[in-house]
Structures are given as structure tokens and as C-alpha cells.
């Protein structure tokens, strides 16, 4: 288990904006190593390619992008929950299983939302 380091001093003013940006970029770097996130990015790329092929509107691209960002946010929070739970529970614990299941469920709801919108746009453009 890694050793704890002292907390850095709080940053204020404009330096806080730059520090927060660095923290966010560091989080994105770590998240990009997660298999689930890699799959979600790949699927978003496929979705965009299909949208280009079928001639989706700008508003449809915008909604799909917002839904993807929400999915990425949920995936980020789920990964954070998993890291915290793994740190707190070195052995099996019901609270750990439940917390991870809830986080996974939240991601699944966002995947379903993205999928439902994708199917809706296909339906609108390709007709039934």
C-alpha cells in the first residue's frame, strides 16, 4: 500500500483555476487507461461515423456529444467510487459490493440513454 503524503496547501485565486485544470487533465489521463472508458470512446467514434454517414443534423451531433460527456462523467465517478472502495475494503465487504454495483448501474443507465438516442436518430433518418 502506498505511503501517505501530506496534503498540499490550498491554492487560491487564478492559481486555483490552473491547478484545477491540471487535476482534471491528470484525471483524464488516468481514466483513459480504463478499459471501459476506452470502449466508450471507441463506441462514440463509431456513433459519430454513423451519424456522418446518415446525414445527422448538427443538433443531433450536439445531443450525442452531450450524452457522451455525461457518460464520461458517470464513468469517472464510478471509477472514483471503485478506487475509494478498494482502498477502504481490502477484503470482501457487502458495502463495497453495493457501492460498486450502484456505480455500475449509473453507468449502465447512461449507456442505455446514449443507445436509445442513437436508435432514435437512426430511426428518424432511415425510416421504418
Secondary structure, 3 states (H helix, E strand, C coil): CCCCCCCCCCCCCHHHHHHHHHHHHHHHHHHCCCHHHHHHHHHHHHHHHHHHHHCCCHHHHHHHHHHHHHHHHHHHHHHHHHHHHHHHCCCCCHHHHHHHHHHHHHHHHHHHHHHHHHHHHHHHHHCC
